[in-house]
Amino acid sequence: LGYTFVYANGNPITITEGSSDDKVKISVDDSDEYLEIELSKNPVIFGGSKNAEVSASTITMTSGKINMLFGGGYGEKTDNPTPAKIAGKTTIKMSGGTITNSLIGGGLYYSLSNAVDINLSGTASVGAKGSWIICGGFESGVTTGTNYTTFNNTVESVTLAIDGGTYG
């Protein structure tokens, strides 16, 4: 099972249904730029960047389907790590559409976020049984053996507002 990672790089984006039932459309707000991805590629959307800092992250989802949504970025732990950082505010507004796995307010692995604001309403649908809405960041490491990898993954503050929708 593979995934397709998409990085907004701090650009405000809107997620909607694609041109056919088997696609999702990710548009850069206030521009003609967009990307359509087949749902079979399990799209994972990041508001931030990979191993880089952005000033803010804004994601709006009104329809369509994706696998996972991260408000922050993706930071790898390497010999000379650079965190994926959101210096300002992360805003996630979901009024429709489906996230089949989890919604994460922060980032993945070595990721730092400042203020995170999540607003879920309308017909938004997040996950099935066993999926999560996580206001902070997401880190998973090796939990057996002697080489446990840890990451500095922080979110300074979070506001979560739920006014409708369905959640696993």
Rosetta silent file (secondary structure, phi, psi, omega in degrees, C-alpha in Angstrom):
SEQUENCE: LGYTFVYANGNPITITEGSSDDKVKISVDDSDEYLEIELSKNPVIFGGSKNAEVSASTITMTSGKINMLFGGGYGEKTDNPTPAKIAGKTTIKMSGGTITNSLIGGGLYYSLSNAVDINLSGTASVGAKGSWIICGGFESGVTTGTNYTTFNNTVESVTLAIDGGTYG
SCORE:     score description
SCORE:     0.000 S_00000001
   1 L     0.000  113.048  179.113    0.000    0.000    0.000 S_00000001
   2 L  -100.319  167.126  178.979    1.685    3.185   -1.159 S_00000001
   3 L  -130.075  154.341  172.687    0.932    6.813   -0.447 S_00000001
   4 E  -114.836  112.530  179.098    1.295   10.031   -2.434 S_00000001
   5 E   -86.896  131.588  177.537    2.545   12.903   -0.268 S_00000001
   6 E  -123.157  127.062 -178.769    1.501   16.402   -1.362 S_00000001
   7 E  -109.306  123.439  177.031    3.087   19.470    0.268 S_00000001
   8 L   -76.914  -17.669  179.615    1.288   22.835    0.140 S_00000001
   9 L    55.526   35.597  178.105    4.558   24.504    1.249 S_00000001
  10 L    84.301   -5.660  176.087    2.599   27.061    3.242 S_00000001
  11 L   -74.408  136.745  175.622    0.372   28.064    0.326 S_00000001
  12 L   -66.256  131.036 -177.145   -3.319   28.237    1.288 S_00000001
  13 E  -127.886  158.301  173.641   -5.102   25.324   -0.405 S_00000001
  14 E  -126.911  133.410  179.882   -8.632   24.029   -0.943 S_00000001
  15 E  -106.957  127.513 -179.909   -9.463   20.328   -1.326 S_00000001
  16 E  -141.517  176.018  173.888  -12.517   19.375   -3.420 S_00000001
  17 E   -61.089  148.486  177.357  -13.849   16.561   -5.590 S_00000001
  18 L   -84.547 -168.628 -177.689  -11.850   15.973   -8.736 S_00000001
  19 L   -74.441  -11.287  174.432  -13.002   15.885  -12.342 S_00000001
  20 L  -143.627  166.824 -176.075  -14.152   12.279  -11.853 S_00000001
  21 L   -62.187  -20.757 -176.375  -15.287   10.158   -8.900 S_00000001
  22 L   -98.888   17.869 -179.257  -11.871    8.509   -8.588 S_00000001
  23 E  -134.475  155.960  171.948   -9.908   11.785   -8.167 S_00000001
  24 E  -122.179  147.263 -178.684   -9.442   14.581   -5.653 S_00000001
  25 E  -112.934  129.663  176.244   -8.512   18.158   -6.570 S_00000001
  26 E  -116.563  114.534 -175.833   -6.098   20.269   -4.519 S_00000001
  27 E  -110.317  139.553  171.688   -6.165   23.939   -5.550 S_00000001
  28 E   -81.586  122.861 -177.243   -3.854   26.749   -4.495 S_00000001
  29 L   -58.327  146.011  177.375   -6.144   29.548   -3.317 S_00000001
  30 L    58.484   33.048  175.855   -6.276   32.750   -5.404 S_00000001
  31 L  -152.443  173.611  176.146   -4.510   31.124   -8.365 S_00000001
  32 L   -93.137    2.884 -176.641   -5.179   28.822  -11.319 S_00000001
  33 L   -78.540  133.542  174.033   -2.808   26.171   -9.922 S_00000001
  34 E  -156.108  164.716  179.120   -4.228   22.794   -8.957 S_00000001
  35 E  -135.377  133.167  172.844   -3.329   19.129   -8.781 S_00000001
  36 E  -110.146  135.222 -178.438   -5.632   16.149   -9.298 S_00000001
  37 E  -127.396  137.877  175.304   -4.692   12.832   -7.714 S_00000001
  38 E   -69.245  137.367 -179.381   -6.275    9.427   -8.154 S_00000001
  39 H   -61.501  -28.854  179.784   -7.785    8.143   -4.918 S_00000001
  40 H   -64.126  -15.330  178.724   -6.052    4.787   -5.490 S_00000001
  41 H   -88.839    5.258  176.798   -2.749    6.592   -4.782 S_00000001
  42 L    49.905   67.460 -176.728   -3.865    7.273   -1.164 S_00000001
  43 E   -64.123  131.999  175.223   -3.240   11.037   -1.074 S_00000001
  44 E  -119.310  118.803 -172.423   -1.693   12.411    2.128 S_00000001
  45 E  -105.841  132.937  176.199   -1.831   16.215    2.273 S_00000001
  46 E  -116.646  132.031  174.723    0.557   18.429    4.279 S_00000001
  47 L   -73.959  -26.589 -179.559   -0.060   22.144    4.813 S_00000001
  48 L   -96.185 -151.558 -176.123    3.647   22.653    5.438 S_00000001
  49 L  -119.189  176.921  172.972    6.836   21.488    3.737 S_00000001
  50 E   -97.609  118.448  176.361    9.285   18.617    3.938 S_00000001
  51 L    56.172   36.522 -179.642   12.279   19.480    6.142 S_00000001
  52 L  -151.445  163.653  178.953   11.686   23.240    5.808 S_00000001
  53 E   -99.380  140.714  171.888    9.975   26.173    7.527 S_00000001
  54 E  -127.559  161.230 -175.661    6.918   28.006    6.221 S_00000001
  55 L   -77.700  -34.334 -178.487    5.208   31.061    7.700 S_00000001
  56 L  -159.949  170.097  179.609    1.677   29.609    7.963 S_00000001
  57 E  -141.299  125.158  177.722   -0.591   26.777    6.828 S_00000001
  58 E  -133.335  121.181 -179.097   -4.219   27.099    5.706 S_00000001
  59 E  -127.854  127.130  175.212   -6.237   24.129    4.451 S_00000001
  60 E  -118.410  131.233  177.054   -9.920   24.206    3.500 S_00000001
  61 E  -126.275  120.905 -178.692  -11.744   20.988    2.588 S_00000001
  62 L  -114.748  -20.017  178.371  -15.293   21.174    1.212 S_00000001
  63 L  -166.318 -176.607 -179.699  -15.614   17.859   -0.677 S_00000001
  64 L    88.815  179.479 -176.737  -13.538   15.043   -2.109 S_00000001
  65 E  -139.404  134.422  175.098  -11.710   12.204   -0.416 S_00000001
  66 E  -136.305  168.258 -179.829   -8.130   11.869    0.870 S_00000001
  67 L   -82.180  -54.090 -179.697   -6.270    9.365    3.041 S_00000001
  68 E  -141.665  155.932  177.069   -4.715   11.664    5.680 S_00000001
  69 E  -133.462  125.554  175.748   -4.430   15.385    6.357 S_00000001
  70 E  -115.277  128.542  174.678   -1.590   17.057    8.274 S_00000001
  71 L   -71.155  -30.483 -178.716   -1.742   20.757    9.115 S_00000001
  72 L   -94.591 -155.512 -177.858    2.032   20.819    9.531 S_00000001
  73 L  -111.613 -167.366 -179.077    4.937   19.428    7.559 S_00000001
  74 E  -122.653  112.800  178.659    7.081   16.291    7.386 S_00000001
  75 E  -111.172  123.290  178.440   10.460   16.394    9.115 S_00000001
  76 L   -88.504  145.977  174.174   12.896   13.529    8.718 S_00000001
  77 L   -93.376  114.347 -179.424   15.397   12.679   11.402 S_00000001
  78 L  -127.518 -173.941  177.135   18.784   12.534    9.735 S_00000001
  79 L   -62.381  -31.545  178.341   22.386   13.152   10.801 S_00000001
  80 L  -127.977   74.277 -170.543   21.773   16.893   10.308 S_00000001
  81 L   -70.088  143.491  171.435   18.019   17.259   10.919 S_00000001
  82 L  -124.085  119.042 -177.575   15.970   20.238    9.805 S_00000001
  83 L   -71.389  154.168  168.787   12.469   20.309   11.260 S_00000001
  84 E   -85.718  111.842 -171.367    9.353   20.908    9.224 S_00000001
  85 E  -122.217  138.502  169.491    8.148   24.054   10.981 S_00000001
  86 E  -107.500  108.101 -174.782    5.038   26.223   10.804 S_00000001
  87 E   -70.794  -36.333 -178.337    6.193   29.551   12.286 S_00000001
  88 E  -104.689 -133.111 -173.992    2.739   31.134   12.483 S_00000001
  89 E   -95.983  142.643  170.739   -0.785   29.730   12.572 S_00000001
  90 E  -106.106  125.451  179.906   -2.121   26.495   11.110 S_00000001
  91 E  -123.353  123.971  176.527   -5.786   26.683   10.103 S_00000001
  92 E  -121.775  119.433  176.585   -7.803   23.644    9.032 S_00000001
  93 E  -120.905  116.108 -178.877  -11.444   24.173    8.017 S_00000001
  94 E  -123.503  111.106 -179.828  -13.333   21.063    6.958 S_00000001
  95 L  -111.818   -4.365  179.455  -17.021   21.465    6.084 S_00000001
  96 L  -169.441  177.634 -178.572  -17.356   18.455    3.775 S_00000001
  97 L    88.721  179.598 -175.455  -15.462   15.625    2.164 S_00000001
  98 E  -134.399  130.727  168.052  -13.901   12.515    3.659 S_00000001
  99 E  -106.560  112.686 -172.296  -10.572   11.767    5.292 S_00000001
 100 L   -74.931  -22.394  179.487  -10.440    7.963    5.263 S_00000001
 101 L  -110.992 -102.056 -172.977   -7.665    7.670    7.850 S_00000001
 102 L  -130.302  155.715  174.139   -6.718   10.453   10.272 S_00000001
 103 E  -110.172  122.181 -177.196   -6.666   14.227   10.646 S_00000001
 104 E  -119.082  122.281 -179.142   -3.509   15.540   12.342 S_00000001
 105 L   -68.260  -39.205  179.577   -3.284   19.202   13.386 S_00000001
 106 L   -91.453 -148.068 -176.470    0.516   19.245   13.557 S_00000001
 107 L  -112.319 -171.002 -178.274    3.102   17.525   11.419 S_00000001
 108 E  -108.151  131.151  177.653    4.739   14.142   10.937 S_00000001
 109 E    60.868 -121.880 -173.067    7.913   13.119   12.804 S_00000001
 110 L   -80.875   84.054 -169.970   10.427   15.998   13.314 S_00000001
 111 E  -141.499  138.156 -179.131    7.874   18.777   13.034 S_00000001
 112 E  -125.576  131.692  177.779    7.123   21.952   14.969 S_00000001
 113 E  -129.819  149.612  179.743    3.886   23.934   14.872 S_00000001
 114 E   -89.481 -104.679 -179.942    2.859   27.080   16.695 S_00000001
 115 E   -94.122  131.363  178.936   -0.917   27.684   17.014 S_00000001
 116 E  -117.562  129.415  179.668   -3.275   25.141   15.407 S_00000001
 117 E  -123.438  114.136 -179.094   -6.950   25.947   14.740 S_00000001
 118 E  -114.983  127.147  179.395   -9.179   23.053   13.570 S_00000001
 119 E  -128.207  114.596 -179.719  -12.831   23.653   12.633 S_00000001
 120 E  -113.677  130.464 -176.495  -14.969   20.661   11.602 S_00000001
 121 E  -154.420 -178.849  173.524  -18.563   21.185   10.477 S_00000001
 122 E    59.395 -126.362 -176.643  -21.287   20.262    8.000 S_00000001
 123 E  -103.054   19.276  178.355  -20.848   16.900    6.308 S_00000001
 124 E   -55.376  139.125  178.605  -17.147   16.460    7.166 S_00000001
 125 E  -133.636  122.350 -179.139  -16.222   12.805    7.700 S_00000001
 126 E  -121.090  114.602  168.934  -12.999   11.723    9.388 S_00000001
 127 L    66.917  167.311  173.008  -11.912    8.116    9.500 S_00000001
 128 L  -109.691 -174.505  178.254  -13.394    4.782   10.248 S_00000001
 129 L   -55.510  130.324 -179.290  -13.095    2.841   13.486 S_00000001
 130 L    95.490   -3.210  176.112   -9.469    3.050   14.603 S_00000001
 131 L   -94.736  167.950 -174.092   -8.797    6.409   12.934 S_00000001
 132 L  -134.983  155.954  159.176   -8.040    9.597   14.844 S_00000001
 133 E  -109.950  112.018 -178.251   -8.426   13.325   15.052 S_00000001
 134 E  -113.755  120.489 -178.366   -5.116   14.349   16.641 S_00000001
 135 L   -75.683  -26.963  179.343   -4.713   18.000   17.534 S_00000001
 136 L   -91.312 -153.623  178.924   -0.948   17.693   17.980 S_00000001
 137 L   -92.963  174.901 -177.211    1.701   16.086   15.808 S_00000001
 138 E  -124.105  123.912  176.102    2.146   12.441   14.841 S_00000001
 139 L  -133.197  131.736  172.008    5.213   10.403   15.618 S_00000001
 140 L  -132.972  136.374 -178.569    5.593    6.675   15.297 S_00000001
 141 L  -134.584 -178.395  177.843    8.821    4.875   15.927 S_00000001
 142 L   -71.303  126.179 -176.784   10.183    1.392   16.427 S_00000001
 143 L  -107.898    4.034  175.464    8.665    0.044   19.628 S_00000001
 144 L  -126.983  161.365  179.929   10.603   -3.200   19.880 S_00000001
 145 L    84.239 -164.527 -175.050   14.305   -3.881   20.079 S_00000001
 146 L  -108.451   -9.404 -178.217   16.935   -1.487   21.358 S_00000001
 147 L  -105.566   80.055  178.665   16.979    1.224   18.665 S_00000001
 148 L   -88.819  122.149  179.768   13.947    3.366   19.386 S_00000001
 149 L   -90.363  127.655  176.451   13.863    6.448   17.173 S_00000001
 150 L  -117.968  155.920 -178.699   12.359    9.574   18.744 S_00000001
 151 L  -132.551  145.845  172.334   11.503   12.894   17.158 S_00000001
 152 L   -82.081  104.310 -175.978   10.939   16.364   18.561 S_00000001
 153 L  -129.529  105.062 -174.758    7.325   16.871   17.449 S_00000001
 154 E  -130.119  152.323  170.102    5.501   19.729   19.159 S_00000001
 155 E  -130.324  128.027 -175.490    2.421   21.914   18.834 S_00000001
 156 E   -73.513  -46.675 -179.766    2.297   24.985   21.107 S_00000001
 157 E  -151.119  154.091 -176.798   -1.491   25.520   21.301 S_00000001
 158 E  -140.292  140.858  168.223   -4.658   24.097   19.738 S_00000001
 159 E  -122.030  125.481  178.518   -8.273   25.135   19.274 S_00000001
 160 E  -120.629  120.076  177.065  -10.669   22.386   18.148 S_00000001
 161 E  -120.375  123.682  178.687  -14.248   23.275   17.194 S_00000001
 162 E  -120.212  118.824 -179.391  -16.663   20.525   16.108 S_00000001
 163 E  -136.375   63.949 -178.706  -20.080   21.572   14.823 S_00000001
 164 E   119.680 -179.105  179.744  -21.307   18.628   12.756 S_00000001
 165 E    91.211  178.868  177.249  -19.811   15.837   10.723 S_00000001
 166 E  -130.305  146.283 -173.295  -19.029   12.204   11.506 S_00000001
 167 E  -140.529  133.949 -179.481  -15.916   10.793   13.127 S_00000001
 168 L   -61.733    0.000    0.000  -14.504    7.246   13.432 S_00000001
